[in-house]
Amino acid sequence: MSTAQHKIGSGFGATSTADDVLEGLDLTGKLALVTGGYSGLGLETTRALTKAGARVVVPARRRATAEEALAGLDGVEVDELDLADLESVRSFAERFLASGRVLDIIIDNAGIMACPETRVGPGWEAQFATNHLGHFALVNRLWPAIAPGGARVVSVSSRAHHFSGIRWDDVHWQRGYDKWQAYGQAKTANVLFAVHLDRLGRDVGVRAFSLHPGGILTPLQRHIPKEEMVERGWIDEDGTILNPEGFKTPEQGAATQVWAATSPRLDGLGGVYLEDCDIAEPAPADATTGVKPWAIDPDQASRLWDLSAELTGVNAFAS
C-alpha cells in the first residue's frame, strides 16, 4: 500500500452527507458507474453525483425497477447487469466498451447481505460471488475504459469484514454455512480487492479505495427477518428504529463512497479502507471500528486476486 491506515483529518465525519463532501466540486464532464445505483445508498450516490454535474451509468439486475427509481434524474442511463452471472457481466462490459467512452469513477456499491444459503454459477456461495467475484470480473473487463491518470475505483465493503477473513480452505462454504460469516468474508474480499487493484493500477494513476459506509437501514436488509432485527435491537415490533442515533441516513451513508470517489484530499493516495469520510485506523482485536489486519494484508490481497482470476477466467493484468 502507498499510505498508512491513519486518519488525515478530512474535515468531514459520521454525520456528513454526500452533498456536503461534494460542495464546491464540479464533476461536469466526468463519467461514473455505480452498481446498484438505484436503491438505498446507491440511489443517493447517483443523485449526489449527477447533482454535482457527473453523468452516471447504473447497471441494474432489475432494469425496469431502476428506470422507475431514477426517473426525473438528469444525466443517468440504465443498462442490464446481474453480478451473479458472469455472462451478464461480460455482455454489459462489451456493450460499454463498444461505446468508446472512458470511466472516471467506478463505485462497486451493489451487494447482498446475510441471505439464506444460495448457490450461483458453478455452485459458488452467492454473497462471495455477487459482492466480490462479480465486481472483480466487471472491473477487470472494463479496465480498457478506466481513465489513466486520475480514475478511482471504490469498493463498498462494511464493518462486517470484522466477522471473517477469507476462508481459504472453503471460500464457498461447502462445509456448513453461516450467513453472517459468509457476508463478512465477502466484505473482507471487497477490501482486499481494492488493496491489490491499487497496487496494480497506481503506476498508471488509477487508485482504489474500500470503505464502511456506516449502519443504514436500506433494502440491503431484505433477507433479514423482522424478528431478527428486533432481536438485534435495530427496530421494535412496529418497525420503528430503536436507536436512530446509531444509524445513518442514506444521505450520510453515501457520503464516504462519494468522498472516496472525488475528494482532492485523497489525491496520490490509495489502497486504504475508509469510514466516516476519513481513512480508518487499524482495528485492535476487540475494536468495533477500524480495519482488521487480514483485510489489508498485501499478501492475502494478491492471493485473493489470483484465486478470483482463476474462478472468473478474467484478469486484465495477466502477463
N, C-alpha and C positions, 0 to 999 in steps of 0.2 A: 504494500500500500504506500501511497505517496504522502500520506499525512496521518498523524496520530488521532486516536479516538478521544478528543478532548474538546470541550465547548470553545467556541470562538467569540461568544458574546454578540449574537446576531442582532440583538435589539428587539427580537420577537419572542413569543413564548407560547404557553399552552392555550391561551385564550385568543391568540391572533387568528385572523381569518384569512382565507385565500385572497380576498380583496386587499387586506392590509399588506400582505407581503408583495403584492403586485403594484401597490401605489407608486406612481411615478415611473413605472416601466412601460415602454411602448413595444409591444410584440408584433406590430404591423409587419407583414412580410414573413413571419415565422409560421412554419407548419408543424403541428403537433399531432401525435397519435396517442389516443387514450383508450386502452382496452377497458371495457365495462363503463364507458364514459356516459352512460345514460341512466345510471341508478346510483343512489347513495352518494358516496364520496366522489365517484366518477362523474356523476352529473354535475355536482358543484365544481369539480375541477374543470370540466368542459366549459361551464358557464363563465367561470372566472377568466380562463384563458382567452375566450372569444371576446369578453368584455375589454380585455387589455389589447385586443387587436389581432390575436393569432387566428389562424384557420385551424380547425381541429377535425381530424378523421376519427370516427368512432366505429371500430369493428365490433359487431354485435352478434351474439348467438340468436337473439330474438329480434330480428331486424324490424318488424312492424312495431314491436314494443318500444324499441329505441327511437324510431322515427316519431312516434307519438310523444314520447317523453321530451324529445329535443325540438319539437315543433315550436317555431317562434324564435329560435336562436339563430342569428345570422352567422355565417362562416363555419357551418358544421356540415359534414357529409357522413353518411352511414353506409357501411358495407357489411357483408356477412362474414362471420368468423366464429368457429367453435374451437376453443383452445384444447378441448379434449380429443379432437380429431385432427391428426397431423396432415391428412389430405386437405382438410379445410384450411389449415394454416398455410400449406403450400399454395393453394389456389388463391387465397387472399393476397399473399406476398407477390405472386406472379402478376396479379391484376395491378397491384400498386406499383411494382417496378416498371410495368409497361407504360404507366402514366409519365414516367420520366421525371417525377418530382423528387425533391430532396427533403428529408425529415430533419428538423432542428431539435425536436423533443420527442421522446417516446416515454410514456408513463404506463408501466405494466401494472395496472390497477385492478383488473378483474380477478375474481377468485371465488372459491367456495370454502366453507368453514364447517368443521365438525359434522360432516354428513355421515349418514349410515354407510357401512362398508359397501363400496361401489367399485366396479371394475370397468375400465375403458380400454380401448385399443386392444393390445395383445395381453390383456389381463392386468394392466397397471392399476395401482391404487389411485383413485380419482383425484384426491387432493394433491398428491405429488405430481400427477400427470397434468392436471389443469393449471394449478398455481405455478408450477415450475417448468415442467417439460414443454408445455405449450408455449409459454413465453420464451423459453430458451430457443425453440425452433423458430419462433416468429422473429426475434431479434437477429438471429443468425441469417435467416433468409432475407431480411430487409437490410442487411449490412451494406450492400452496394448503394443504398439510398440514404444512408445515415451520413449527415454532413460532416466532413472532416473539419477540424479547426474550430470546434465550438458546440457540437451537438452534445446533448445529455440524454442518458438512458436512466430512468428512475424505476427501481424495483420496489413495489409496495409490499413490505413484509409486515411484521407485527411483533409486539412484545411476547406473543405466543411462541416465538423461537426459543424462549426460555424452557419450554416444555420438553424439547427433544433436539439433540443433534441429529446428524444423518445416521441412520441405522444401516451401516454399510453391508451387513450380512443379510439384511431383509428390508430393502427400501420399499418394497411393495406390500409389506405386511401380510405375507403368506402364512406366517406362524402367529396367528392371533391378531386382532385389530382393536386399537384404541383410538376413537375418533379425535380426541384432543391431542394425543401424542402424534398422531398422523398429521394433524394440522400443524403442530409445532415443527415437525420435520420439514414440511413443505415451506414454512416461513423461514426456517434456517436456510433452506435451499435458495430462497429469494435473496437473502443477504450474501451468501457465498457466490451466487451468480454475479452480483454487482462487483464483488471484490475481484473476481478473475476477469470479468469483462473490462473493468477499468485498467487492469494490468495489460490486457491485450490492446486496448484502444487508445491509451493515453499518448502514445507516440505520434498518433495522427490527430490528437486533440479531441477525441471522443471520450467523455468522462461518464462514469456510472456511480450511482448512489442507491442506497436502500434506506428504508425508514419504517418507523412505527407511527401510524397516523394518530393514535390515541384510541380510547374506548368510545365508540359511537354506535348507537342502536340504529341499524340500517337493514335493508333486505338481506345483507350478508348472514344475518341470524336465522334465515328461513328454515334451516334444518334443526334448529334447537327447539325442543318442545317448550311450550309455555311453562309447564311445571318445573322444568329445569332452570329456566330463567328466574322463576320465583324462588327456587331453592338457592340459587346463587346470589339472591338479594338484588337482582337488577330491577325487577318490577314486582308489583303486588298482584293479587288475584284479578284486579280490574285492569291490569296492563299499564298502570301508572308507574313511571320511573321513580324508584325509591330514593336514589341519590343523584339528583340532577347535576350536582357539582362534580360528581365522579365521571360524568360522561361529557364528551364534546358534542357540539352541534355539527352537522355536516359541513357548514362553512368553516368551522375551526378544524375539523378533521382533515379537510382538503388542504389546509394551509401548508403542512410540511412537505407534501409532494409537489405542490406548486412552487414552494420556496426552493426545493431541490432542483427543480427544472429550470429555474430562471434567475436565482439570486446572484448578483455580481460578487457577493461575499464568498461564493464557492468557486470563483474562477481560479484555475490552477490546482484545485483540489479534486479528490475523487476516491472511490473505493471505500467510503466510510458510511456508517449507519447513523441515521438522524432520528431525533424525536423532539417534539415541541419546537420546531423551526430552529434547530441548532444541531451541531454534531453531538452525539450522545457520548457519555462517559463509559468506560469499561464497567461491567457489572460484576461486583463481588459475588461470592457463592450464594449469599442469602438475599441479594438485592432483587427488587421488583421493577427496577428501571435500568436503563443502560443496555449494553450489548454483551452477550455471553462470548467467551473466547472461542468456542467452537464455531461460531458463526462468522468470524473474521479471520480465521486461520488460513493463510495463503496456500498451504499445502492441501488442506481439505478442499479449498475452493478449486484448485487445479484438478484434484481427483474427481470432484463432482462434475466439472466441465467435461472431462474425458468420458465419464460414465454417461452423461447426458448426450454427448455427441454419439456415443455408441448406440444408445437406446433410440434416439431420434433419426440417426443417419444424417445429421446436419451439423456442419462445423465450418463457419466462414473463414476460420483461421488455420484450417488444415494445410500442412505444407505439401 
